[in-house]
Amino acid sequence: MTAFMNRRHSQLPPAERYPAPPREIVGKVLAAAGVEEGRCLADASLAAHGLYGAAGGLVLAAIDEEPSLAKGSTFGLLVWAASYLGWIPALSILAPATRHPPRRNAMMIESHLVWGAITAMILKEVLAARKGLLSAGPLKDG
């Protein structure tokens, strides 16, 4: 998702290429904590975005034992809406998505659709592997 979002971000008109939301969010959190941005902003943004995505994947795994591309994409859209129309503006971290340019919102929605689809594909593989391991019986030495 991050690679997709970075690619789409670079295609936006210059006036719409202000920092991507993960960087904006982490930058505001670091500033509130009194931490200087510097190089740690990029690293912290990448780490926080990865952890948030992994947490979302855990939620998807907990609520759906049969993930599909359609369900994953739908979940990605719900994560986008809950974040950019919900808790992020509610905590005054960023303005709601309704106050950002349409192309920028499209970039974010597309990125979350990609994240949801890929997350569902990975979950499907993990669940299949788990079933295979569990049905194979106990591991034996030697």
N, CA, C and O atoms as a GROMACS GRO file, in nm:
protein
  568
    1MET      N    1   0.083  -0.120   0.000
    1MET     CA    2   0.000   0.000   0.000
    1MET      C    3   0.086   0.125   0.000
    1MET      O    4   0.059   0.219  -0.074
    2THR      N    5   0.191   0.125   0.083
    2THR     CA    6   0.275   0.244   0.092
    2THR      C    7   0.341   0.273  -0.042
    2THR      O    8   0.348   0.389  -0.083
    3ALA      N    9   0.390   0.169  -0.110
    3ALA     CA   10   0.452   0.189  -0.241
    3ALA      C   11   0.350   0.243  -0.341
    3ALA      O   12   0.381   0.334  -0.419
    4PHE      N   13   0.230   0.188  -0.340
    4PHE     CA   14   0.124   0.235  -0.429
    4PHE      C   15   0.091   0.381  -0.398
    4PHE      O   16   0.079   0.463  -0.489
    5MET      N   17   0.076   0.412  -0.269
    5MET     CA   18   0.041   0.548  -0.229
    5MET      C   19   0.152   0.646  -0.269
    5MET      O   20   0.124   0.756  -0.316
    6ASN      N   21   0.277   0.606  -0.250
    6ASN     CA   22   0.389   0.694  -0.289
    6ASN      C   23   0.388   0.720  -0.438
    6ASN      O   24   0.412   0.833  -0.481
    7ARG      N   25   0.360   0.617  -0.519
    7ARG     CA   26   0.356   0.634  -0.664
    7ARG      C   27   0.243   0.729  -0.704
    7ARG      O   28   0.263   0.821  -0.783
    8ARG      N   29   0.125   0.706  -0.647
    8ARG     CA   30   0.010   0.792  -0.678
    8ARG      C   31   0.033   0.935  -0.629
    8ARG      O   32  -0.006   1.031  -0.695
    9HIS      N   33   0.096   0.949  -0.512
    9HIS     CA   34   0.126   1.082  -0.456
    9HIS      C   35   0.213   1.161  -0.553
    9HIS      O   36   0.192   1.281  -0.573
   10SER      N   37   0.310   1.094  -0.613
   10SER     CA   38   0.401   1.163  -0.706
   10SER      C   39   0.330   1.206  -0.834
   10SER      O   40   0.381   1.291  -0.907
   11GLN      N   41   0.213   1.150  -0.862
   11GLN     CA   42   0.138   1.185  -0.983
   11GLN      C   43   0.037   1.298  -0.959
   11GLN      O   44  -0.025   1.346  -1.054
   12LEU      N   45   0.022   1.340  -0.836
   12LEU     CA   46  -0.071   1.449  -0.806
   12LEU      C   47  -0.015   1.582  -0.857
   12LEU      O   48   0.106   1.596  -0.872
   13PRO      N   49  -0.102   1.679  -0.884
   13PRO     CA   50  -0.053   1.812  -0.920
   13PRO      C   51   0.032   1.867  -0.804
   13PRO      O   52   0.007   1.834  -0.688
   14PRO      N   53   0.132   1.949  -0.833
   14PRO     CA   54   0.222   1.999  -0.728
   14PRO      C   55   0.152   2.056  -0.605
   14PRO      O   56   0.197   2.034  -0.493
   15ALA      N   57   0.044   2.128  -0.625
   15ALA     CA   58  -0.026   2.190  -0.511
   15ALA      C   59  -0.090   2.087  -0.418
   15ALA      O   60  -0.121   2.116  -0.303
   16GLU      N   61  -0.110   1.966  -0.471
   16GLU     CA   62  -0.175   1.860  -0.391
   16GLU      C   63  -0.075   1.759  -0.335
   16GLU      O   64  -0.114   1.660  -0.275
   17ARG      N   65   0.054   1.785  -0.356
   17ARG     CA   66   0.157   1.693  -0.309
   17ARG      C   67   0.208   1.727  -0.169
   17ARG      O   68   0.324   1.700  -0.137
   18TYR      N   69   0.124   1.784  -0.086
   18TYR     CA   70   0.166   1.806   0.052
   18TYR      C   71   0.182   1.668   0.117
   18TYR      O   72   0.134   1.569   0.062
   19PRO      N   73   0.248   1.661   0.232
   19PRO     CA   74   0.283   1.531   0.288
   19PRO      C   75   0.165   1.434   0.294
   19PRO      O   76   0.051   1.472   0.321
   20ALA      N   77   0.197   1.306   0.269
   20ALA     CA   78   0.096   1.201   0.277
   20ALA      C   79   0.047   1.189   0.421
   20ALA      O   80   0.121   1.219   0.514
   21PRO      N   81  -0.077   1.145   0.440
   21PRO     CA   82  -0.135   1.138   0.574
   21PRO      C   83  -0.051   1.067   0.680
   21PRO      O   84  -0.042   1.117   0.792
   22PRO      N   85   0.012   0.952   0.650
   22PRO     CA   86   0.092   0.892   0.758
   22PRO      C   87   0.199   0.987   0.812
   22PRO      O   88   0.222   0.994   0.933
   23ARG      N   89   0.264   1.061   0.722
   23ARG     CA   90   0.367   1.155   0.764
   23ARG      C   91   0.306   1.273   0.840
   23ARG      O   92   0.361   1.318   0.941
   24GLU      N   93   0.193   1.322   0.792
   24GLU     CA   94   0.125   1.432   0.862
   24GLU      C   95   0.082   1.390   1.002
   24GLU      O   96   0.103   1.463   1.099
   25ILE      N   97   0.024   1.272   1.013
   25ILE     CA   98  -0.025   1.223   1.142
   25ILE      C   99   0.090   1.204   1.239
   25ILE      O  100   0.085   1.254   1.352
   26VAL      N  101   0.193   1.133   1.197
   26VAL     CA  102   0.307   1.107   1.286
   26VAL      C  103   0.379   1.236   1.319
   26VAL      O  104   0.424   1.255   1.432
   27GLY      N  105   0.390   1.326   1.220
   27GLY     CA  106   0.454   1.456   1.247
   27GLY      C  107   0.382   1.532   1.356
   27GLY      O  108   0.446   1.591   1.443
   28LYS      N  109   0.250   1.532   1.352
   28LYS     CA  110   0.172   1.603   1.456
   28LYS      C  111   0.187   1.535   1.592
   28LYS      O  112   0.197   1.603   1.694
   29VAL      N  113   0.188   1.402   1.593
   29VAL     CA  114   0.204   1.329   1.719
   29VAL      C  115   0.343   1.356   1.778
   29VAL      O  116   0.356   1.380   1.898
   30LEU      N  117   0.446   1.351   1.693
   30LEU     CA  118   0.583   1.378   1.741
   30LEU      C  119   0.595   1.522   1.792
   30LEU      O  120   0.656   1.546   1.897
   31ALA      N  121   0.537   1.616   1.718
   31ALA     CA  122   0.542   1.756   1.761
   31ALA      C  123   0.474   1.774   1.896
   31ALA      O  124   0.524   1.846   1.982
   32ALA      N  125   0.359   1.709   1.913
   32ALA     CA  126   0.288   1.718   2.041
   32ALA      C  127   0.369   1.659   2.155
   32ALA      O  128   0.356   1.701   2.270
   33ALA      N  129   0.454   1.560   2.122
   33ALA     CA  130   0.538   1.496   2.223
   33ALA      C  131   0.670   1.572   2.242
   33ALA      O  132   0.752   1.534   2.326
   34GLY      N  133   0.690   1.679   2.164
   34GLY     CA  134   0.812   1.758   2.176
   34GLY      C  135   0.934   1.696   2.109
   34GLY      O  136   1.047   1.731   2.142
   35VAL      N  137   0.911   1.606   2.015
   35VAL     CA  138   1.021   1.539   1.944
   35VAL      C  139   1.048   1.614   1.814
   35VAL      O  140   0.956   1.645   1.739
   36GLU      N  141   1.177   1.643   1.788
   36GLU     CA  142   1.212   1.709   1.663
   36GLU      C  143   1.191   1.612   1.548
   36GLU      O  144   1.219   1.493   1.560
   37GLU      N  145   1.142   1.664   1.436
   37GLU     CA  146   1.113   1.578   1.322
   37GLU      C  147   1.238   1.510   1.268
   37GLU      O  148   1.256   1.389   1.288
   38GLY      N  149   1.324   1.583   1.201
   38GLY     CA  150   1.446   1.526   1.145
   38GLY      C  151   1.422   1.397   1.069
   38GLY      O  152   1.314   1.376   1.013
   39ARG      N  153   1.523   1.311   1.068
   39ARG     CA  154   1.515   1.183   0.997
   39ARG      C  155   1.416   1.090   1.063
   39ARG      O  156   1.357   1.005   0.996
   40CYS      N  157   1.395   1.103   1.192
   40CYS     CA  158   1.307   1.009   1.260
   40CYS      C  159   1.164   1.018   1.210
   40CYS      O  160   1.088   0.923   1.226
   41LEU      N  161   1.125   1.129   1.149
   41LEU     CA  162   0.988   1.142   1.099
   41LEU      C  163   0.960   1.040   0.990
   41LEU      O  164   0.856   0.974   0.993
   42ALA      N  165   1.049   1.026   0.894
   42ALA     CA  166   1.028   0.930   0.786
   42ALA      C  167   1.024   0.787   0.841
   42ALA      O  168   0.937   0.709   0.806
   43ASP      N  169   1.119   0.755   0.929
   43ASP     CA  170   1.123   0.620   0.986
   43ASP      C  171   1.001   0.593   1.074
   43ASP      O  172   0.941   0.486   1.066
   44ALA      N  173   0.965   0.688   1.156
   44ALA     CA  174   0.849   0.671   1.245
   44ALA      C  175   0.720   0.662   1.164
   44ALA      O  176   0.631   0.585   1.199
   45SER      N  177   0.710   0.738   1.056
   45SER     CA  178   0.590   0.733   0.971
   45SER      C  179   0.576   0.596   0.906
   45SER      O  180   0.467   0.538   0.906
   46LEU      N  181   0.685   0.544   0.853
   46LEU     CA  182   0.681   0.413   0.789
   46LEU      C  183   0.646   0.304   0.891
   46LEU      O  184   0.563   0.217   0.863
   47ALA      N  185   0.709   0.310   1.008
   47ALA     CA  186   0.682   0.210   1.112
   47ALA      C  187   0.538   0.219   1.161
   47ALA      O  188   0.471   0.117   1.175
   48ALA      N  189   0.491   0.339   1.187
   48ALA     CA  190   0.354   0.356   1.238
   48ALA      C  191   0.251   0.310   1.135
   48ALA      O  192   0.152   0.246   1.169
   49HIS      N  193   0.276   0.344   1.008
   49HIS     CA  194   0.183   0.304   0.902
   49HIS      C  195   0.181   0.152   0.889
   49HIS      O  196   0.075   0.093   0.872
   50GLY      N  197   0.298   0.090   0.896
   50GLY     CA  198   0.305  -0.056   0.890
   50GLY      C  199   0.234  -0.123   1.007
   50GLY      O  200   0.162  -0.221   0.988
   51LEU      N  201   0.253  -0.069   1.126
   51LEU     CA  202   0.187  -0.125   1.244
   51LEU      C  203   0.036  -0.106   1.238
   51LEU      O  204  -0.040  -0.195   1.275
   52TYR      N  205  -0.008   0.009   1.191
   52TYR     CA  206  -0.152   0.035   1.178
   52TYR      C  207  -0.213  -0.062   1.076
   52TYR      O  208  -0.322  -0.116   1.098
   53GLY      N  209  -0.143  -0.082   0.966
   53GLY     CA  210  -0.190  -0.177   0.864
   53GLY      C  211  -0.193  -0.319   0.917
   53GLY      O  212  -0.286  -0.395   0.888
   54ALA      N  213  -0.091  -0.357   0.994
   54ALA     CA  214  -0.089  -0.492   1.052
   54ALA      C  215  -0.203  -0.509   1.152
   54ALA      O  216  -0.267  -0.615   1.156
   55ALA      N  217  -0.229  -0.406   1.232
   55ALA     CA  218  -0.340  -0.413   1.327
   55ALA      C  219  -0.473  -0.428   1.252
   55ALA      O  220  -0.560  -0.504   1.293
   56GLY      N  221  -0.488  -0.355   1.143
   56GLY     CA  222  -0.607  -0.368   1.061
   56GLY      C  223  -0.619  -0.509   1.004
   56GLY      O  224  -0.729  -0.564   0.997
   57GLY      N  225  -0.508  -0.567   0.963
   57GLY     CA  226  -0.508  -0.704   0.913
   57GLY      C  227  -0.552  -0.803   1.020
   57GLY      O  228  -0.623  -0.900   0.991
   58LEU      N  229  -0.509  -0.779   1.143
   58LEU     CA  230  -0.553  -0.865   1.254
   58LEU      C  231  -0.704  -0.855   1.275
   58LEU      O  232  -0.770  -0.955   1.303
   59VAL      N  233  -0.756  -0.734   1.262
   59VAL     CA  234  -0.901  -0.715   1.276
   59VAL      C  235  -0.973  -0.791   1.165
   59VAL      O  236  -1.071  -0.861   1.191
   60LEU      N  237  -0.925  -0.778   1.042
   60LEU     CA  238  -0.987  -0.849   0.931
   60LEU      C  239  -0.983  -1.000   0.954
   60LEU      O  240  -1.081  -1.070   0.929
   61ALA      N  241  -0.869  -1.050   1.001
   61ALA     CA  242  -0.857  -1.194   1.028
   61ALA      C  243  -0.953  -1.238   1.137
   61ALA      O  244  -1.007  -1.349   1.131
   62ALA      N  245  -0.976  -1.153   1.235
   62ALA     CA  246  -1.064  -1.188   1.346
   62ALA      C  247  -1.211  -1.191   1.305
   62ALA      O  248  -1.289  -1.265   1.363
   63ILE      N  249  -1.248  -1.110   1.207
   63ILE     CA  250  -1.390  -1.101   1.170
   63ILE      C  251  -1.426  -1.180   1.045
   63ILE      O  252  -1.544  -1.195   1.013
   64ASP      N  253  -1.325  -1.231   0.973
   64ASP     CA  254  -1.354  -1.300   0.848
   64ASP      C  255  -1.264  -1.421   0.830
   64ASP      O  256  -1.143  -1.407   0.809
   65GLU      N  257  -1.321  -1.539   0.840
   65GLU     CA  258  -1.244  -1.662   0.825
   65GLU      C  259  -1.229  -1.704   0.680
   65GLU      O  260  -1.154  -1.797   0.650
   66GLU      N  261  -1.298  -1.638   0.589
   66GLU     CA  262  -1.289  -1.668   0.447
   66GLU      C  263  -1.269  -1.539   0.368
   66GLU      O  264  -1.359  -1.494   0.298
   67PRO      N  265  -1.149  -1.480   0.380
   67PRO     CA  266  -1.124  -1.352   0.312
   67PRO      C  267  -1.125  -1.367   0.159
   67PRO      O  268  -1.088  -1.472   0.105
   68SER      N  269  -1.167  -1.263   0.093
   68SER     CA  270  -1.166  -1.258  -0.054
   68SER      C  271  -1.121  -1.118  -0.094
   68SER      O  272  -1.115  -1.027  -0.012
   69LEU      N  273  -1.090  -1.103  -0.222
   69LEU     CA  274  -1.049  -0.970  -0.271
   69LEU      C  275  -1.160  -0.868  -0.248
   69LEU      O  276  -1.134  -0.755  -0.207
   70ALA      N  277  -1.284  -0.909  -0.274
   70ALA     CA  278  -1.396  -0.815  -0.257
   70ALA      C  279  -1.414  -0.776  -0.110
   70ALA      O  280  -1.432  -0.659  -0.079
   71LYS      N  281  -1.408  -0.874  -0.021
   71LYS     CA  282  -1.423  -0.844   0.122
   71LYS      C  283  -1.305  -0.760   0.172
   71LYS      O  284  -1.324  -0.667   0.250
   72GLY      N  285  -1.184  -0.793   0.126
   72GLY     CA  286  -1.067  -0.716   0.168
   72GLY      C  287  -1.074  -0.573   0.120
   72GLY      O  288  -1.045  -0.480   0.195
   73SER      N  289  -1.113  -0.554  -0.006
   73SER     CA  290  -1.125  -0.418  -0.060
   73SER      C  291  -1.232  -0.339   0.014
   73SER      O  292  -1.213  -0.221   0.043
   74THR      N  293  -1.343  -0.404   0.044
   74THR     CA  294  -1.450  -0.338   0.120
   74THR      C  295  -1.399  -0.299   0.258
   74THR      O  296  -1.427  -0.189   0.306
   75PHE      N  297  -1.326  -0.389   0.321
   75PHE     CA  298  -1.269  -0.359   0.453
   75PHE      C  299  -1.172  -0.242   0.442
   75PHE      O  300  -1.170  -0.154   0.529
   76GLY      N  301  -1.090  -0.239   0.337
   76GLY     CA  302  -0.998  -0.127   0.317
   76GLY      C  303  -1.072   0.005   0.305
   76GLY      O  304  -1.028   0.106   0.360
   77LEU      N  305  -1.183   0.004   0.232
   77LEU     CA  306  -1.265   0.125   0.218
   77LEU      C  307  -1.323   0.167   0.353
   77LEU      O  308  -1.329   0.286   0.384
   78LEU      N  309  -1.365   0.070   0.433
   78LEU     CA  310  -1.418   0.101   0.566
   78LEU      C  311  -1.310   0.159   0.657
   78LEU      O  312  -1.336   0.250   0.735
   79VAL      N  313  -1.188   0.106   0.647
   79VAL     CA  314  -1.077   0.160   0.726
   79VAL      C  315  -1.050   0.304   0.685
   79VAL      O  316  -1.029   0.390   0.770
   80TRP      N  317  -1.051   0.331   0.554
   80TRP     CA  318  -1.031   0.469   0.507
   80TRP      C  319  -1.138   0.560   0.566
   80TRP      O  320  -1.107   0.665   0.622
   81ALA      N  321  -1.264   0.520   0.553
   81ALA     CA  322  -1.375   0.605   0.600
   81ALA      C  323  -1.367   0.626   0.751
   81ALA      O  324  -1.383   0.739   0.799
   82ALA      N  325  -1.343   0.519   0.827
   82ALA     CA  326  -1.336   0.531   0.973
   82ALA      C  327  -1.220   0.621   1.015
   82ALA      O  328  -1.228   0.692   1.115
   83SER      N  329  -1.112   0.617   0.937
   83SER     CA  330  -0.995   0.697   0.971
   83SER      C  331  -1.010   0.842   0.926
   83SER      O  332  -1.001   0.934   1.008
   84TYR      N  333  -1.033   0.863   0.796
   84TYR     CA  334  -1.026   0.998   0.740
   84TYR      C  335  -1.157   1.076   0.746
   84TYR      O  336  -1.160   1.196   0.718
   85LEU      N  337  -1.264   1.008   0.783
   85LEU     CA  338  -1.391   1.077   0.809
   85LEU      C  339  -1.429   1.064   0.956
   85LEU      O  340  -1.526   1.125   1.001
   86GLY      N  341  -1.354   0.984   1.030
   86GLY     CA  342  -1.389   0.951   1.168
   86GLY      C  343  -1.288   0.997   1.272
   86GLY      O  344  -1.283   1.114   1.307
   87TRP      N  345  -1.207   0.901   1.321
   87TRP     CA  346  -1.124   0.930   1.438
   87TRP      C  347  -1.015   1.034   1.414
   87TRP      O  348  -0.982   1.109   1.506
   88ILE      N  349  -0.958   1.040   1.294
   88ILE     CA  350  -0.849   1.136   1.270
   88ILE      C  351  -0.900   1.280   1.279
   88ILE      O  352  -0.839   1.360   1.350
   89PRO      N  353  -1.008   1.316   1.210
   89PRO     CA  354  -1.060   1.453   1.229
   89PRO      C  355  -1.121   1.474   1.367
   89PRO      O  356  -1.116   1.584   1.421
   90ALA      N  357  -1.180   1.368   1.425
   90ALA     CA  358  -1.241   1.382   1.558
   90ALA      C  359  -1.137   1.420   1.663
   90ALA      O  360  -1.166   1.491   1.759
   91LEU      N  361  -1.014   1.371   1.645
   91LEU     CA  362  -0.906   1.404   1.737
   91LEU      C  363  -0.828   1.530   1.693
   91LEU      O  364  -0.724   1.562   1.750
   92SER      N  365  -0.879   1.599   1.592
   92SER     CA  366  -0.817   1.721   1.537
   92SER      C  367  -0.674   1.697   1.490
   92SER      O  368  -0.588   1.785   1.502
   93ILE      N  369  -0.648   1.579   1.436
   93ILE     CA  370  -0.514   1.548   1.384
   93ILE      C  371  -0.503   1.600   1.241
   93ILE      O  372  -0.404   1.664   1.205
   94LEU      N  373  -0.604   1.573   1.159
   94LEU     CA  374  -0.611   1.622   1.022
   94LEU      C  375  -0.754   1.668   0.994
   94LEU      O  376  -0.848   1.628   1.062
   95ALA      N  377  -0.768   1.750   0.893
   95ALA     CA  378  -0.902   1.788   0.847
   95ALA      C  379  -0.968   1.665   0.786
   95ALA      O  380  -0.899   1.577   0.735
   96PRO      N  381  -1.101   1.657   0.790
   96PRO     CA  382  -1.169   1.541   0.731
   96PRO      C  383  -1.144   1.534   0.580
   96PRO      O  384  -1.113   1.634   0.516
   97ALA      N  385  -1.159   1.416   0.526
   97ALA     CA  386  -1.136   1.394   0.383
   97ALA      C  387  -1.220   1.487   0.297
   97ALA      O  388  -1.178   1.523   0.187
   98THR      N  389  -1.335   1.526   0.344
   98THR     CA  390  -1.422   1.616   0.268
   98THR      C  391  -1.358   1.752   0.243
   98THR      O  392  -1.406   1.827   0.158
   99ARG      N  393  -1.251   1.784   0.315
   99ARG     CA  394  -1.184   1.914   0.298
   99ARG      C  395  -1.052   1.900   0.223
   99ARG      O  396  -0.972   1.993   0.219
  100HIS      N  397  -1.029   1.783   0.163
  100HIS     CA  398  -0.909   1.762   0.081
  100HIS      C  399  -0.950   1.752  -0.065
  100HIS      O  400  -1.065   1.721  -0.095
  101PRO      N  401  -0.856   1.779  -0.157
  101PRO     CA  402  -0.890   1.775  -0.300
  101PRO      C  403  -0.937   1.635  -0.344
  101PRO      O  404  -0.890   1.535  -0.291
  102PRO      N  405  -1.029   1.629  -0.441
  102PRO     CA  406  -1.081   1.500  -0.488
  102PRO      C  407  -0.973   1.402  -0.535
  102PRO      O  408  -0.981   1.283  -0.505
  103ARG      N  409  -0.870   1.452  -0.607
  103ARG     CA  410  -0.765   1.362  -0.655
  103ARG      C  411  -0.688   1.301  -0.539
  103ARG      O  412  -0.647   1.185  -0.544
  104ARG      N  413  -0.669   1.379  -0.434
  104ARG     CA  414  -0.598   1.330  -0.316
  104ARG      C  415  -0.683   1.224  -0.245
  104ARG      O  416  -0.630   1.122  -0.200
  105ASN      N  417  -0.812   1.249  -0.234
  105ASN     CA  418  -0.901   1.149  -0.176
  105ASN      C  419  -0.902   1.022  -0.260
  105ASN      O  420  -0.903   0.911  -0.207
  106ALA      N  421  -0.903   1.038  -0.392
  106ALA     CA  422  -0.899   0.920  -0.480
  106ALA      C  423  -0.772   0.839  -0.454
  106ALA      O  424  -0.778   0.717  -0.447
  107MET      N  425  -0.658   0.908  -0.439
  107MET     CA  426  -0.532   0.840  -0.409
  107MET      C  427  -0.544   0.760  -0.280
  107MET      O  428  -0.500   0.645  -0.273
  108MET      N  429  -0.603   0.821  -0.178
  108MET     CA  430  -0.615   0.753  -0.049
  108MET      C  431  -0.713   0.636  -0.056
  108MET      O  432  -0.687   0.530   0.001
  109ILE      N  433  -0.824   0.655  -0.123
  109ILE     CA  434  -0.922   0.547  -0.135
  109ILE      C  435  -0.863   0.431  -0.215
  109ILE      O  436  -0.874   0.316  -0.174
  110GLU      N  437  -0.800   0.462  -0.327
  110GLU     CA  438  -0.736   0.357  -0.408
  110GLU      C  439  -0.632   0.282  -0.325
  110GLU      O  440  -0.623   0.159  -0.332
  111SER      N  441  -0.553   0.354  -0.248
  111SER     CA  442  -0.449   0.291  -0.166
  111SER      C  443  -0.510   0.197  -0.064
  111SER      O  444  -0.455   0.090  -0.037
  112HIS      N  445  -0.622   0.236  -0.006
  112HIS     CA  446  -0.687   0.149   0.093
  112HIS      C  447  -0.756   0.029   0.028
  112HIS      O  448  -0.764  -0.078   0.088
  113LEU      N  449  -0.804   0.046  -0.094
  113LEU     CA  450  -0.859  -0.068  -0.167
  113LEU      C  451  -0.748  -0.170  -0.196
  113LEU      O  452  -0.767  -0.290  -0.180
  114VAL      N  453  -0.632  -0.119  -0.238
  114VAL     CA  454  -0.516  -0.206  -0.263
  114VAL      C  455  -0.474  -0.275  -0.134
  114VAL      O  456  -0.452  -0.396  -0.132
  115TRP      N  457  -0.462  -0.199  -0.025
  115TRP     CA  458  -0.423  -0.258   0.103
  115TRP      C  459  -0.521  -0.369   0.143
  115TRP      O  460  -0.479  -0.478   0.182
  116GLY      N  461  -0.650  -0.342   0.135
  116GLY     CA  462  -0.749  -0.441   0.175
  116GLY      C  463  -0.742  -0.567   0.090
  116GLY      O  464  -0.750  -0.678   0.143
  117ALA      N  465  -0.727  -0.551  -0.040
  117ALA     CA  466  -0.719  -0.667  -0.130
  117ALA      C  467  -0.595  -0.750  -0.101
  117ALA      O  468  -0.602  -0.872  -0.092
  118ILE      N  469  -0.480  -0.684  -0.088
  118ILE     CA  470  -0.356  -0.756  -0.060
  118ILE      C  471  -0.360  -0.822   0.077
  118ILE      O  472  -0.314  -0.935   0.093
  119THR      N  473  -0.415  -0.753   0.174
  119THR     CA  474  -0.426  -0.810   0.308
  119THR      C  475  -0.513  -0.934   0.306
  119THR      O  476  -0.480  -1.035   0.369
  120ALA      N  477  -0.624  -0.929   0.233
  120ALA     CA  478  -0.711  -1.046   0.222
  120ALA      C  479  -0.640  -1.162   0.153
  120ALA      O  480  -0.655  -1.277   0.195
  121MET      N  481  -0.562  -1.134   0.048
  121MET     CA  482  -0.487  -1.239  -0.021
  121MET      C  483  -0.387  -1.305   0.073
  121MET      O  484  -0.374  -1.427   0.076
  122ILE      N  485  -0.316  -1.223   0.150
  122ILE     CA  486  -0.218  -1.276   0.245
  122ILE      C  487  -0.289  -1.359   0.352
  122ILE      O  488  -0.244  -1.469   0.386
  123LEU      N  489  -0.399  -1.308   0.405
  123LEU     CA  490  -0.474  -1.382   0.506
  123LEU      C  491  -0.523  -1.516   0.453
  123LEU      O  492  -0.518  -1.617   0.523
  124LYS      N  493  -0.569  -1.517   0.330
  124LYS     CA  494  -0.616  -1.642   0.269
  124LYS      C  495  -0.503  -1.744   0.265
  124LYS      O  496  -0.524  -1.861   0.296
  125GLU      N  497  -0.384  -1.701   0.226
  125GLU     CA  498  -0.268  -1.790   0.221
  125GLU      C  499  -0.228  -1.838   0.361
  125GLU      O  500  -0.197  -1.955   0.380
  126VAL      N  501  -0.228  -1.747   0.457
  126VAL     CA  502  -0.192  -1.782   0.595
  126VAL      C  503  -0.292  -1.882   0.652
  126VAL      O  504  -0.252  -1.980   0.716
  127LEU      N  505  -0.420  -1.859   0.630
  127LEU     CA  506  -0.522  -1.950   0.680
  127LEU      C  507  -0.511  -2.088   0.615
  127LEU      O  508  -0.529  -2.189   0.682
  128ALA      N  509  -0.483  -2.091   0.485
  128ALA     CA  510  -0.466  -2.219   0.415
  128ALA      C  511  -0.344  -2.293   0.469
  128ALA      O  512  -0.348  -2.415   0.488
  129ALA      N  513  -0.236  -2.220   0.493
  129ALA     CA  514  -0.115  -2.283   0.548
  129ALA      C  515  -0.142  -2.336   0.688
  129ALA      O  516  -0.096  -2.445   0.723
  130ARG      N  517  -0.214  -2.260   0.767
  130ARG     CA  518  -0.246  -2.303   0.904
  130ARG      C  519  -0.330  -2.431   0.900
  130ARG      O  520  -0.305  -2.524   0.977
  131LYS      N  521  -0.428  -2.435   0.813
  131LYS     CA  522  -0.510  -2.556   0.801
  131LYS      C  523  -0.424  -2.676   0.760
  131LYS      O  524  -0.440  -2.786   0.812
  132GLY      N  525  -0.334  -2.652   0.667
  132GLY     CA  526  -0.245  -2.759   0.622
  132GLY      C  527  -0.156  -2.810   0.734
  132GLY      O  528  -0.138  -2.930   0.750
  133LEU      N  529  -0.102  -2.719   0.811
  133LEU     CA  530  -0.015  -2.759   0.923
  133LEU      C  531  -0.094  -2.833   1.030
  133LEU      O  532  -0.046  -2.932   1.085
  134LEU      N  533  -0.215  -2.785   1.058
  134LEU     CA  534  -0.296  -2.848   1.163
  134LEU      C  535  -0.345  -2.986   1.119
  134LEU      O  536  -0.357  -3.076   1.202
  135SER      N  537  -0.375  -3.002   0.991
  135SER     CA  538  -0.425  -3.132   0.946
  135SER      C  539  -0.314  -3.234   0.926
  135SER      O  540  -0.341  -3.354   0.916
  136ALA      N  541  -0.190  -3.190   0.921
  136ALA     CA  542  -0.077  -3.281   0.903
  136ALA      C  543  -0.042  -3.357   1.031
  136ALA      O  544   0.036  -3.452   1.028
  137GLY      N  545  -0.099  -3.316   1.140
  137GLY     CA  546  -0.069  -3.383   1.267
  137GLY      C  547   0.056  -3.328   1.332
  137GLY      O  548   0.116  -3.234   1.280
  138PRO      N  549   0.095  -3.385   1.445
  138PRO     CA  550   0.210  -3.332   1.518
  138PRO      C  551   0.340  -3.353   1.440
  138PRO      O  552   0.354  -3.449   1.365
  139LEU      N  553   0.432  -3.260   1.458
  139LEU     CA  554   0.563  -3.272   1.397
  139LEU      C  555   0.643  -3.379   1.469
  139LEU      O  556   0.634  -3.391   1.591
  140LYS      N  557   0.719  -3.456   1.396
  140LYS     CA  558   0.800  -3.562   1.456
  140LYS      C  559   0.947  -3.531   1.435
  140LYS      O  560   0.985  -3.477   1.331
  141ASP      N  561   1.028  -3.566   1.533
  141ASP     CA  562   1.172  -3.547   1.520
  141ASP      C  563   1.228  -3.647   1.422
  141ASP      O  564   1.178  -3.759   1.408
  142GLY      N  565   1.335  -3.604   1.352
  142GLY     CA  566   1.409  -3.695   1.267
  142GLY      C  567   1.350  -3.710   1.136
  142GLY      O  568   1.401  -3.784   1.053
   0.00000   0.00000   0.00000
